[in-house]
């Protein structure tokens, strides 16, 4: 058996792969052993006596199956857990997610003119202070606060209108009294 160490090394360089990936045709050993330059090796590659072996298949089908099962919640019991609860899903991560969701909602409401900047600031600080646990609670609180403000406004308007009405009535009363007094004086003069 002729040593084809040189040819294998050259072929690996020509084919741009490792020596393990090079296949030399066992039926053409004599022809291959004659090749002692890269040019000759290129010719052998062209003729099909030296071939680059195909990539090994590394199937992900089992990995995909197990990932699908895990998505359904299988294989995640106490026995399969290696990290602490905090390591598996940090509370800081949950907090950041919640903050971002609630702050994004506040910004959206402010841009849509549903809340003014003062209400926005007030709610922003409350969100930071862990008052609202999710979007629904925050939304309900916004609606409640807006309704309260509207009610207060309506009451204030009623109060103002009543005051102006009373004031006008008082003025009319005074005018009438002065008129009567003036008429009374006129009668006395006659």
C-alpha angles and dihedrals in degrees: 000000000000118000110246095182094120093046091050091051093048092045090052090054094046094047092042095233141099124285090250090062094055118099118197116196106248091207092058099048094129094051092046092048089057091059109093102158137059090246091058091046090053088054091050089050089052091050090049098243091117117045137177107235116236122258115273113252114244104188120210094191094105091046090051092049093051091046090052090050091049090051086058088052101257123141094020101107126125092277093059097050119100103169129058119262089258092052093049095049114002117218088223088061091051089048092050091049092050094046092050093049094048095042091048089052092049091050091049091051092048093049091048088052091240089127130025124234094261093054089044092055093046093050092043091059091045090052089051089049091059095249097134121051098191146358095271094057091047092049092050090049091050092050091047093049092047091050090049091051091049091050092050090048092051091049091048090050091049090049092050093047091049091050093050090046092051091046091052091048091050091051091049090050092051092048091050092049092050090049091051091048090049090049091048091053090048091054091051092051092053 
